[in-house]
């Protein structure tokens, strides 16, 4: 074995010193190399190429490798991995193939480290067949070989093959277990790739199987593996296990906290997301970053926590993240969903850089507030500045048209999205168009559109038509829609209730009873309605007929006083949405304790006069509550903003921004 020369050691030491002092390493390293180093010393060349590759100067690393070959020096097993790594970093397939050919000529293609580097290079250049061909040629694979190939499949969105390869590894490991010197053990890097594949396949059984392997092999304490496990279970829809993994981690970093906060926020469990954020602040062992704040902003958006959202916005500015496109888009979304579209527009206008998501968020924000003209103006401006709309942008545009009843504009953009932008309408776009046509009373046209769909209509499409049938009292199409929905989403009680109400409006009481019996036979229960309202720095939750809130007695007394004033002003309870087999007095009693009324009353009681009341409702606001809140807004002289499952309603002086079109 050749003894390392003093100059080789000096190069290595000099490289490290340069890196630590943050000097411009590469020019100084080149000067040192040219002045002091024997150009025939292959170990010196290896040190230089390795340092250049490690520092990210892949172009110079490849030039050094080329210079080495021009001097007719013979590269060794340490030369090739760094040169190949540089090809990978540059996604330079041609140089990678040339380096591969050199490795083949000098007999190093089957060297474990060289072949693993080649597998990684081909994978990063999207040449999976070449990578797999090399992998299959390796007789005695090590953990790097397996990891490179599995990771290659994951990086190229072929999670299925990645998991099949992992199963091959398990079989091979089991087969050679008696040969201890050949046994290969997966490391944490490999397991992160395997779990990433699990998250993309979204199979709970597969994830649990890999998790069992992790426990057996002692990987639970590894930070990277734990973080990926959290994500994998969440992608499978098993949030409970994700949280269990998080709670059992002995070490957490900002990625751990961000993951669990984002998982809760994205699944609509905003209160849990905010609780985890507060826990993170109390722990004080990890600093939050812009990703954390963006996830918290999403939770604020879902829960309507405007005051907390404003605080997070201030923190984004203090930390210097106001120019971050991701954070800026989250701020726009938060203000829009908290009923402050004007503040969202201000934040939007202050953004120096906007991407398609930023523009789409602003369009969607205007749309959900019923401001379709403003939404379309942003859409036109987006095109003028050269930002190309995407699939989601057109969903937002069509939804905006639907909320405002802009039938002609909706038809225009539905047809244009494919003709001018090359975006094929998807099921979401059809859902928006059916909703638009149905609300406007064009039920037959909506049905014809569904029948002409290139893909199978989903429950959103048929649900939009059923809702329109309820509004326009169309029994025939209502029955067709409901029949489809009972098959697509058999456990949703809401569709049965809608059909029952359609029958009731038509006076078909025998059919009403038949639907009620069907609901009972299937064991279906309508999801409970709840409303959120922010007051005194907290988000308060109210259920229908809520008696759990500490102020429930005062709330009911206040509502009784309000009811007297409302009736004096001409309010008549709208009992059409209540069960038809209940007497009039009982219907009015039921309406009186709806969650949105309780939330509005609580908000008025616990804020100073003139404060805008913001309420979030998980279901569509009922007709009676809509009417009642119009009266309340005039009586108490307050602006009341209600966001239901469909859109925003801004009540001012007895009028609603939706124009009773919702």
C-alpha positions, 0 to 999 in steps of 0.5 A: 500500500502506498504511503501518503505523501506529505503534500497529499496530507497538506492538500487535505489539511489546506482544503479543510482549513479553507472551508472552515475559514469560509475563504474562496477555497477553489482558486486558493486550492488551485494555486497551492496545487499548481505551485507545490504538488507533484502532478504525477501523484494520483492521491493528490489528484484524488484529494483535489477532486474530492474537495472540489466535489464536496464544496459543490464546485462540480464543474472544476472537479470534472475539469480536474478529472479531465486534466488527470486523464490528459496527463495519462495518470491511472485513476483508482477506486477513490478517483471515480466516485467523486468524479461521478458525484460531480456528474450527478450534481450537474445532471450531466448524463454525457459526462457521466456516461464517459466517466462510466466508460473510463471506470469500465476500462480500468476495471472499477465498474463493479467496485461497490462504491463506484457502482453505487455512485453510478447508480445514483448518477443514472437515477438523478439523470432519470436513466433508471434502466441503466441504473437497475442494469448496474445494480443487477450486475453487483454480486455482493451488494452493500447498504450503499448499493441498495440505498442508491437504487431504492432512492433512485426509484423514489426520486423518479416517482416509482415508489412501487418499484422502490418497495419491491426492491426493499422486499428483495433486500429483506429476502436476500438478507434472510437468505444470507443471514448465516453468512455473517460476514456478508450480512447487509444491514439497512441504515437510516438513510436507506430507511428514509427512502423506503418510508418516502416510498410508503408515503407515496404509495399511501398504503397503511399496511405497507407502512406498518410493515416497514415500521415493524422492521424499524422497531425490530432493527432499532431505528426508532431513535433516529431523527430522520427516520422518525420524521419520515414515519410521521409523514408516511402515516399521515399520507396514509390518513392515520394521523393518530399514529403520526402523533404517537410517533411524534410523541415517542421521539426522544429527539425532535428538530424543527422538521418534526414540529413542522411536520405534525403542525402541517399535518393537522393544519392540512387535515382541517384539525386547526385547533390541534395544529395550534396546540402543537405550535404552543407546545413548541413555543413552551418547549423552547428547544427548537427555533421555528422557521418560515415553514412553521409560520406558514403551517400555523397561518394555514391553521389560522385560516381554517379556524378563522383565528384572525388575531393570531394570524395577524401576530404570525404575519407580524412575526414573518415580517420581523424575521425577514421572511416577508419576501418569501413567496411561500409565506406571502401566499400563506398570508394571502390565504389566511386573510381571505379565509378570515374574512379580510380580503382587503388585507389579503389584497394589500399583502398581495400588492406588497409581494415583490415576487409572485408565483402562480400559487400567489395569484391563484390564492388571490383569485380564490379569495375574491371568489369565496367572498362573491367578488367575481369581478375582482377575481377576474381582474386579478386573473387578467392581470396575471396573464398580462404579467406573463404568469401562466395559469394552471389547473387550480387557477381555473378551478378558482376562476370557475368557482368565482363565477359560480358564486356570483352567477356569471354564467357566460363568463364561466362558460367562456373560461371553461372552453378557453382553458383547453383551447388557449392554455392546453389544460384539459378540464378535470372533475373539479372544473366540471363540478364548478360548472354544474354548480354554476349552471344549477344555481342559475336554474339551468338544471337540464344544461347541467345534467347534459354537461355531466352526461358528456363528461370524459371522466366518471362524475364524482360525488362533488359533481352529483352533489352540486346538481342535487343541491341545485335541485333542492333550490329549484325544487326539481324532483326528477333530477333530484332523484337521479342525482341522489341515486348516484350519490347513494352509490358513490358516498353511501355513508353521507346522511346529507344527501338523504336529507336533501332528497327528503326536503325535495320530496317535502317541498313537493308534498310527497310525504310517503317518499319523505317517510321512505327516505327517513326509514332508509336513513335509519336502516343504514344507521346514518347520522348527519354530521354535527354542525359547529361554529367557531368564533375568536374572542379574547385571544381564543377560538371558541367552539359551539355545537347546536344546542350547546350547554357546555360553554361557561357562558351558555346561560348568558348566551341563551338569555341574550338570544331571547332578548335579541329574538324579541327585537328581531320579531318586532323588526319583522323576522319570521323563522324559516322552518323549511330546513327543519324536519317536516314531521316536527310541529311549528313551535318545536321547529322554531325552538330547534332553529333558535339554538343553531351553532352559528346563532350561539357563536354570533351572540357570544361574539357580540357579548364579548367584544366592544361595540363596533367590532366585526364578528367573524364566525366559521361554520363547518356546514352550509349556513341554513336559511333561517340563520342567514335571515336571522343574522341579517336582522341581528346585524342591523339591530346591533349595528355590527358587521358580521362575517360568516364563512360556511362550507361554501362561501363567505357571507358579509352581513351589514345593516340587514343585507348580505354580500351574497345577495341571497344567492348561495 
